[in-house]
């Protein structure tokens, strides 16, 4: 499939004002203010293929949400270009918004004092959805999310998980081709997160492209095929989730429960990362230097163990390494 989103040297600059504390400086600031330039996004470029799920990661203040706002057309870029489905999000806004959906974990589209089903009907009228399409889509998504029992209750009495399910239905009723998700699972319990991830997978299989920004790395691991990492407004990574896992090399994490204490491991390509106790250690194994089978053989020669667990390198460790590398 071809590219559905093309972003080229996207930049957003704005100015704020420096203000010192204290009465004297506060009074001075009424007449003389020092302007401070801020570059929120700095020449970021990337492409998204139709039918993909892209994760956009970055620490707080990195420029993720600013990028999403420019992609949705709610914020004007300072320079650079954006093309989504052939539209310029700011110049073709009226036509463009009928083709996209958005779910923001900290902002609601639902009206607080009326039931979600009434908010759905409002969107039906706004987007000009036919009765047939509306009934079919609402029935499908209500079944996927199992919301039939509570969409007739006032929004204010619903739990956070129930509201987020309704937020997704609200965003998807007009059958958007691209959906932007900003922290969609924030504050949700394990079951609610699982339901929302299943829903995203189902809609993606039906052709919807998703752009996801989140701090929940489990969302990225379970949903995204490709990852873009932004730090201090600059793109520092843009590749597949598989390539992201190999940033620190082809490594595995091995958790061991030993039967006797050992001071060190004399095995090439390995290092002890942590000692939870005298008999519980965590070891890093570099698969470019030694295979798991060879590691197990050499380990058995040096020590006896009662339990072993082999895992992928934690995504959090990889992301932290990328952030810190850019800082350095």
C-alpha positions in Angstrom: 0.0 0.0 0.0 1.1 3.6 -0.6 1.7 6.4 1.9 -1.4 7.9 3.4 0.5 10.5 5.4 3.6 12.5 4.3 5.3 14.9 6.7 8.3 16.9 5.4 10.5 19.1 7.6 7.6 19.9 10.0 8.5 22.7 12.3 6.6 24.6 15.1 8.1 27.6 16.8 6.5 29.9 19.3 7.5 32.5 21.9 6.9 32.6 25.6 8.0 35.2 28.2 10.5 34.9 31.0 9.3 36.0 34.4 11.2 36.0 37.7 9.5 35.4 41.0 8.9 38.2 43.6 6.9 41.3 43.7 9.5 43.6 42.1 10.1 41.4 39.1 6.4 40.7 38.7 5.7 44.4 38.6 8.6 44.9 36.1 7.2 42.2 33.9 4.0 44.3 33.4 6.1 46.7 31.3 9.2 44.9 30.2 9.1 41.2 29.3 11.9 39.1 28.0 10.8 37.0 25.1 12.0 33.4 25.0 11.8 31.4 21.7 10.7 27.8 21.9 11.1 25.2 19.1 8.5 22.6 19.9 9.0 20.5 16.7 12.2 20.9 14.6 12.1 19.7 11.0 10.5 16.4 11.6 9.9 14.2 8.5 8.2 10.8 8.2 5.8 8.7 6.1 2.9 6.5 7.2 1.6 3.7 4.9 -2.1 3.1 4.5 -3.4 0.5 7.0 -0.5 0.9 9.4 -0.4 1.5 13.1 2.4 4.0 14.1 3.5 4.7 17.6 5.0 8.1 18.3 7.0 8.1 21.5 8.9 10.7 23.5 9.3 12.1 27.0 7.1 14.9 28.3 7.6 18.1 26.3 9.2 16.2 23.4 6.7 17.6 20.8 4.5 14.5 20.4 1.2 16.2 21.1 2.2 19.3 19.1 2.9 17.0 16.1 -0.5 15.3 16.5 -2.3 18.7 16.7 -0.6 19.8 13.5 -1.6 16.5 11.8 -5.2 17.0 12.9 -5.2 20.6 11.6 -5.9 22.2 15.0 -2.5 23.8 15.1 -0.7 25.6 12.3 2.9 24.6 11.5 5.5 27.4 11.4 7.1 25.7 8.3 7.3 22.4 6.5 4.4 20.5 4.9 1.8 17.8 5.8 -0.3 15.8 3.4 -2.9 13.3 4.8 -4.9 11.4 2.1 -4.0 14.2 -0.3 -5.3 17.0 2.0 -3.5 19.8 3.7 -4.9 19.6 7.3 -5.1 23.4 7.8 -6.0 24.6 4.2 -8.6 21.8 3.5 -9.9 21.6 7.1 -13.7 21.3 6.5 -13.3 18.4 4.0 -10.4 16.9 5.9 -12.0 16.5 9.3 -14.7 14.3 7.8 -12.0 11.8 6.9 -10.3 11.6 10.3 -11.1 10.6 13.9 -9.4 11.5 17.1 -9.4 10.1 20.7 -7.6 12.1 23.4 -7.3 10.3 26.7 -7.5 13.5 28.7 -10.2 15.3 26.7 -13.7 14.1 26.1 -16.0 14.5 23.0 -19.0 13.2 25.0 -21.5 15.6 26.5 -21.4 15.2 30.3 -25.1 15.4 31.2 -26.6 13.3 28.4 -26.2 9.6 27.5 -23.5 8.6 25.1 -26.1 7.4 22.6 -27.4 11.0 22.3 -23.9 12.2 21.6 -23.6 9.5 18.9 -26.8 10.9 17.3 -25.3 14.4 17.4 -22.3 13.2 15.5 -24.5 11.4 13.1 -26.1 14.7 12.2 -22.8 16.6 12.1 -21.2 14.2 9.7 -24.3 13.5 7.7 -24.2 9.7 8.4 -27.1 7.8 6.8 -29.5 5.9 9.0 -28.4 2.6 7.6 -24.7 3.3 8.0 -25.3 4.7 11.5 -27.3 1.7 12.7 -24.8 -0.8 11.2 -21.7 0.9 12.7 -23.2 1.5 16.1 -24.4 -2.1 16.3 -20.9 -3.5 15.2 -19.0 -1.3 17.7 -21.4 -1.8 20.5 -21.0 -5.5 20.1 -17.2 -5.3 20.0 -17.1 -3.1 23.1 -20.1 -4.6 24.8 -21.6 -1.2 25.7 -25.3 -1.9 25.2 -26.0 -1.9 28.9 -24.7 1.6 29.7 -24.8 3.9 26.6 -28.3 5.0 27.6 -27.0 6.3 31.0 -25.8 9.8 31.5 -22.1 10.1 30.7 -21.3 11.6 34.1 -22.2 8.3 35.9 -20.0 6.1 33.7 -16.6 4.8 34.8 -13.5 5.9 33.0 -13.2 2.6 31.1 -16.9 2.9 30.0 -16.4 6.5 28.9 -13.3 5.6 26.9 -15.2 2.9 25.0 -17.8 5.4 24.1 -15.1 7.9 23.1 -13.8 5.4 20.6 -17.3 4.8 19.2 -17.8 8.5 18.9 -14.6 8.9 17.0 -15.3 6.0 14.6 -19.0 6.4 13.8 -18.3 8.4 10.5 -15.9 5.6 9.4 -12.6 7.7 9.3 -9.7 6.5 7.3 -7.1 7.8 9.7 -7.5 8.0 13.5 -5.2 9.9 15.9 -4.9 8.5 19.4 -3.3 10.6 22.2 -2.8 8.6 25.4 -6.0 6.5 24.7 -5.5 4.1 27.6 -4.3 6.6 30.3 -5.7 5.7 33.7 -7.5 2.5 32.5 -7.4 -0.9 34.3 -5.9 -4.0 32.6 -9.3 -5.3 31.3 -10.2 -1.9 29.8 -6.8 -1.6 28.1 -7.2 -5.1 26.7 -10.6 -4.3 25.2 -9.4 -1.1 23.6 -6.4 -2.7 22.1 -8.6 -5.5 20.7 -10.9 -2.8 19.2 -8.0 -1.0 17.6 -6.7 -4.3 16.1 -10.2 -5.1 14.7 -10.7 -1.6 13.2 -7.2 -1.7 11.7 -7.9 -5.0 10.0 -11.0 -3.3 8.5 -8.6 -0.7 6.9 -8.3 2.1 9.4 -4.8 3.7 9.9 -3.9 4.6 13.5 -1.4 7.1 14.8 -0.7 6.5 18.5 1.1 8.7 21.0 1.5 7.2 24.5 3.8 6.7 27.5 2.4 3.2 27.9 5.1 1.1 26.2 2.8 -2.0 26.4 0.4 -0.2 24.0 3.3 0.3 21.5 4.5 -3.3 21.9 1.0 -4.8 21.3 -0.3 -2.4 18.7 2.4 -0.6 16.7 4.2 -2.0 13.7 6.5 1.0 13.3 7.8 3.5 15.8 8.8 7.2 15.6 10.7 8.6 18.6 10.8 12.4 19.1 13.0 14.1 21.8 13.2 17.8 22.3 11.3 18.3 19.0 13.8 16.3 17.0 13.1 12.9 15.4 15.7 10.4 16.8 14.3 7.1 15.6 12.0 6.0 12.7 11.8 2.3 11.9 10.0 -0.9 12.7 9.4 -2.3 16.2 11.7 -5.1 15.4 14.5 -2.7 14.6 13.8 -0.8 17.8 14.3 -4.0 19.8 17.8 -4.3 18.2 19.0 -0.8 19.1 21.1 -2.3 21.9 22.0 -5.3 19.8 20.5 -8.8 19.7 20.3 -9.3 23.5 18.2 -11.4 25.8 17.6 -11.0 29.5 18.0 -14.2 31.5 16.6 -14.4 35.1 18.2 -17.2 37.1 17.6 -18.9 40.5 20.9 -20.5 41.4 21.4 -23.3 43.9 24.7 -21.8 45.0 26.2 -18.3 45.0 28.6 -17.3 42.3 30.8 -14.2 42.2 30.9 -13.8 38.5 30.1 -15.5 35.2 33.1 -16.4 33.0 31.0 -16.6 29.8 31.8 -14.4 26.8 29.0 -12.0 25.7 27.3 -12.1 29.1 27.1 -9.7 32.1 25.3 -9.7 35.4 22.8 -6.8 35.3 21.3 -7.2 38.8 21.4 -9.3 42.0 18.0 -9.5 43.6 19.6 -11.8 46.3 22.6 -14.1 46.6 20.8 -16.8 44.5 18.7 -14.6 42.2 20.5 -12.8 39.4 19.6 -11.2 36.1 22.0 -11.7 33.2 22.3 -10.0 29.8 23.2 -12.3 26.9 24.5 -10.8 23.6 23.3 -13.2 20.9 25.8 -11.7 18.4 28.5 -13.2 20.5 27.0 -16.4 22.0 23.8 -18.4 21.3 21.4 -19.3 24.0 22.2 -23.0 23.7 25.9 -22.2 24.1 25.2 -20.0 27.1 23.1 -22.7 28.8 25.9 -25.2 28.2 28.6 -23.0 29.7 26.3 -21.9 32.6 25.6 -25.6 33.5 29.4 -26.2 33.6 29.9 -23.3 36.0 26.9 -23.4 38.3 23.7 -25.3 39.0 20.3 -23.5 38.9 16.7 -24.4 39.8 14.8 -22.0 37.6 15.4 -19.9 34.5 13.4 -17.3 32.6 14.5 -15.9 29.2 13.0 -12.6 28.1 13.4 -9.8 25.5 15.3 -6.7 26.4 12.7 -4.5 28.2 11.4 -1.8 25.9 11.8 0.7 28.7 15.5 0.1 28.7 15.8 0.6 25.0 13.8 3.8 24.9 15.7 5.2 27.9 19.0 4.5 26.1 17.8 6.4 23.0 16.7 9.4 25.1 20.0 9.5 27.0 22.1 9.0 23.8 20.5 12.1 22.3 21.1 14.0 25.6 24.8 13.0 25.5 
